[in-house]
Amino acid sequence: MARVSKGRVAVAAAACSVTLIINIILSHDLVRTNRAGLELIGNAEGCRRDPYTCPAGIITDGIGNTHGVKPGTRKTDQQIAQDWEKNIQAAEECVNQYADGKSLSDDTFSAVTSITFNAGCAAMKKSTLFALLRQSEIRQACDQFPRWVYGGGKLLPGLVHRRDQEKALCLKGVYQ
């Protein structure tokens, strides 16, 4: 457990294991996103038991969860897995509905689910990336990932790295 200095008092920041949460989710067999996609999302988001404010200024807990976050409430591995699974399923539904997700390879689908999880369905469903996927222009759609590197109106280096990884996973699905 990491120690964070808050004034004169040292407070324990409770991290959790992304790998453990992924294993819980994969054991349920309720998401299509593959291990590579879950690792990409989980490692980019990080895993925290306690609520925090993300770089875009949104209160968050678990693995990128922004729904029903209660300040001061620490979550268990099971709660984090349950929240994340629901959030992944929502992103997958968006990809299926607005980006012809069922026709995508698992790697491409997982990459597109990752960006949708991060940017939100409302933004992605009207994006050029999704429009290209609906037109079966998969390679061109993969080239759209680097455009999505802003959060809270500013360029975020973490998103630059994440989008590079998503683009690589997306393209891996093209060449399978």
Contacts in CASP RR format, 6 or more apart in sequence:
PFRMAT RR
TARGET T0000
AUTHOR 0000-0000-0000
METHOD contacts of the structure
MODEL  1
MARVSKGRVAVAAAACSVTLIINIILSHDLVRTNRAGLELIGNAEGCRRD
PYTCPAGIITDGIGNTHGVKPGTRKTDQQIAQDWEKNIQAAEECVNQYAD
GKSLSDDTFSAVTSITFNAGCAAMKKSTLFALLRQSEIRQACDQFPRWVY
GGGKLLPGLVHRRDQEKALCLKGVYQ
1 12 0 8 1.000
1 13 0 8 1.000
1 14 0 8 1.000
1 15 0 8 1.000
2 12 0 8 1.000
2 13 0 8 1.000
2 15 0 8 1.000
3 10 0 8 1.000
3 11 0 8 1.000
3 12 0 8 1.000
3 13 0 8 1.000
4 10 0 8 1.000
4 11 0 8 1.000
4 12 0 8 1.000
4 13 0 8 1.000
5 11 0 8 1.000
13 48 0 8 1.000
13 50 0 8 1.000
14 48 0 8 1.000
14 49 0 8 1.000
14 50 0 8 1.000
14 74 0 8 1.000
15 46 0 8 1.000
15 47 0 8 1.000
15 48 0 8 1.000
15 49 0 8 1.000
16 47 0 8 1.000
16 48 0 8 1.000
16 49 0 8 1.000
16 62 0 8 1.000
16 77 0 8 1.000
16 80 0 8 1.000
17 47 0 8 1.000
17 77 0 8 1.000
18 39 0 8 1.000
18 42 0 8 1.000
18 43 0 8 1.000
18 46 0 8 1.000
18 47 0 8 1.000
18 63 0 8 1.000
20 77 0 8 1.000
21 42 0 8 1.000
21 47 0 8 1.000
21 63 0 8 1.000
21 77 0 8 1.000
21 80 0 8 1.000
21 81 0 8 1.000
21 84 0 8 1.000
22 35 0 8 1.000
22 38 0 8 1.000
22 39 0 8 1.000
22 42 0 8 1.000
24 77 0 8 1.000
24 78 0 8 1.000
24 81 0 8 1.000
25 31 0 8 1.000
25 38 0 8 1.000
25 81 0 8 1.000
25 84 0 8 1.000
25 85 0 8 1.000
25 88 0 8 1.000
26 35 0 8 1.000
26 38 0 8 1.000
28 85 0 8 1.000
30 85 0 8 1.000
30 89 0 8 1.000
31 38 0 8 1.000
31 85 0 8 1.000
31 88 0 8 1.000
31 89 0 8 1.000
31 92 0 8 1.000
32 92 0 8 1.000
32 106 0 8 1.000
32 109 0 8 1.000
32 110 0 8 1.000
32 113 0 8 1.000
33 41 0 8 1.000
33 88 0 8 1.000
33 91 0 8 1.000
33 92 0 8 1.000
33 109 0 8 1.000
33 110 0 8 1.000
33 113 0 8 1.000
33 114 0 8 1.000
34 106 0 8 1.000
34 107 0 8 1.000
34 110 0 8 1.000
36 107 0 8 1.000
36 110 0 8 1.000
36 169 0 8 1.000
37 107 0 8 1.000
37 110 0 8 1.000
37 111 0 8 1.000
37 113 0 8 1.000
37 114 0 8 1.000
37 169 0 8 1.000
38 88 0 8 1.000
38 110 0 8 1.000
40 110 0 8 1.000
40 111 0 8 1.000
40 114 0 8 1.000
40 162 0 8 1.000
40 165 0 8 1.000
40 166 0 8 1.000
40 169 0 8 1.000
41 63 0 8 1.000
41 88 0 8 1.000
41 113 0 8 1.000
41 114 0 8 1.000
41 117 0 8 1.000
41 118 0 8 1.000
42 63 0 8 1.000
44 114 0 8 1.000
44 118 0 8 1.000
44 158 0 8 1.000
44 161 0 8 1.000
44 162 0 8 1.000
44 165 0 8 1.000
45 62 0 8 1.000
45 63 0 8 1.000
45 64 0 8 1.000
45 118 0 8 1.000
46 62 0 8 1.000
46 63 0 8 1.000
46 64 0 8 1.000
47 62 0 8 1.000
47 63 0 8 1.000
47 80 0 8 1.000
48 60 0 8 1.000
48 61 0 8 1.000
48 62 0 8 1.000
49 61 0 8 1.000
49 62 0 8 1.000
49 74 0 8 1.000
49 75 0 8 1.000
49 76 0 8 1.000
49 80 0 8 1.000
50 61 0 8 1.000
50 72 0 8 1.000
50 73 0 8 1.000
50 74 0 8 1.000
51 59 0 8 1.000
51 60 0 8 1.000
51 61 0 8 1.000
51 69 0 8 1.000
51 70 0 8 1.000
51 71 0 8 1.000
51 72 0 8 1.000
51 73 0 8 1.000
52 59 0 8 1.000
52 60 0 8 1.000
52 61 0 8 1.000
53 59 0 8 1.000
53 60 0 8 1.000
54 60 0 8 1.000
54 64 0 8 1.000
54 66 0 8 1.000
55 151 0 8 1.000
55 152 0 8 1.000
55 156 0 8 1.000
55 158 0 8 1.000
56 151 0 8 1.000
56 152 0 8 1.000
56 156 0 8 1.000
57 152 0 8 1.000
58 66 0 8 1.000
59 66 0 8 1.000
59 69 0 8 1.000
59 71 0 8 1.000
60 66 0 8 1.000
60 69 0 8 1.000
61 69 0 8 1.000
61 73 0 8 1.000
61 75 0 8 1.000
61 80 0 8 1.000
61 83 0 8 1.000
62 75 0 8 1.000
62 80 0 8 1.000
62 83 0 8 1.000
62 84 0 8 1.000
63 80 0 8 1.000
63 83 0 8 1.000
63 84 0 8 1.000
64 84 0 8 1.000
64 87 0 8 1.000
64 117 0 8 1.000
65 80 0 8 1.000
65 83 0 8 1.000
65 84 0 8 1.000
65 87 0 8 1.000
67 83 0 8 1.000
67 86 0 8 1.000
67 87 0 8 1.000
75 83 0 8 1.000
87 117 0 8 1.000
88 113 0 8 1.000
88 117 0 8 1.000
90 121 0 8 1.000
91 113 0 8 1.000
91 114 0 8 1.000
91 116 0 8 1.000
91 117 0 8 1.000
91 120 0 8 1.000
91 121 0 8 1.000
92 109 0 8 1.000
92 113 0 8 1.000
94 116 0 8 1.000
94 120 0 8 1.000
94 121 0 8 1.000
94 124 0 8 1.000
94 125 0 8 1.000
95 101 0 8 1.000
95 104 0 8 1.000
95 109 0 8 1.000
95 112 0 8 1.000
95 113 0 8 1.000
95 116 0 8 1.000
96 102 0 8 1.000
97 125 0 8 1.000
98 121 0 8 1.000
98 124 0 8 1.000
98 125 0 8 1.000
98 130 0 8 1.000
98 134 0 8 1.000
99 112 0 8 1.000
99 124 0 8 1.000
99 125 0 8 1.000
99 129 0 8 1.000
99 130 0 8 1.000
99 133 0 8 1.000
99 134 0 8 1.000
100 133 0 8 1.000
100 134 0 8 1.000
100 136 0 8 1.000
101 109 0 8 1.000
101 112 0 8 1.000
101 133 0 8 1.000
103 136 0 8 1.000
104 112 0 8 1.000
104 133 0 8 1.000
104 138 0 8 1.000
104 173 0 8 1.000
105 173 0 8 1.000
105 174 0 8 1.000
105 176 0 8 1.000
106 173 0 8 1.000
107 169 0 8 1.000
107 170 0 8 1.000
107 172 0 8 1.000
107 173 0 8 1.000
107 176 0 8 1.000
108 138 0 8 1.000
108 142 0 8 1.000
108 169 0 8 1.000
108 170 0 8 1.000
108 172 0 8 1.000
108 173 0 8 1.000
108 174 0 8 1.000
110 169 0 8 1.000
111 142 0 8 1.000
111 145 0 8 1.000
111 166 0 8 1.000
111 167 0 8 1.000
111 169 0 8 1.000
111 170 0 8 1.000
111 173 0 8 1.000
112 129 0 8 1.000
112 133 0 8 1.000
112 141 0 8 1.000
112 170 0 8 1.000
114 162 0 8 1.000
114 166 0 8 1.000
114 169 0 8 1.000
115 124 0 8 1.000
115 129 0 8 1.000
115 145 0 8 1.000
115 148 0 8 1.000
115 163 0 8 1.000
115 166 0 8 1.000
116 124 0 8 1.000
118 148 0 8 1.000
118 159 0 8 1.000
118 162 0 8 1.000
119 148 0 8 1.000
124 130 0 8 1.000
127 144 0 8 1.000
128 144 0 8 1.000
128 147 0 8 1.000
129 141 0 8 1.000
129 144 0 8 1.000
129 145 0 8 1.000
129 147 0 8 1.000
129 148 0 8 1.000
130 141 0 8 1.000
132 138 0 8 1.000
132 140 0 8 1.000
132 141 0 8 1.000
132 144 0 8 1.000
133 141 0 8 1.000
138 170 0 8 1.000
138 173 0 8 1.000
138 174 0 8 1.000
139 171 0 8 1.000
139 174 0 8 1.000
141 170 0 8 1.000
142 167 0 8 1.000
142 170 0 8 1.000
142 171 0 8 1.000
142 174 0 8 1.000
143 167 0 8 1.000
145 163 0 8 1.000
145 164 0 8 1.000
145 166 0 8 1.000
145 167 0 8 1.000
145 170 0 8 1.000
146 160 0 8 1.000
146 163 0 8 1.000
146 164 0 8 1.000
146 167 0 8 1.000
148 159 0 8 1.000
148 163 0 8 1.000
149 155 0 8 1.000
149 156 0 8 1.000
149 159 0 8 1.000
149 160 0 8 1.000
149 163 0 8 1.000
150 156 0 8 1.000
150 159 0 8 1.000
151 159 0 8 1.000
END
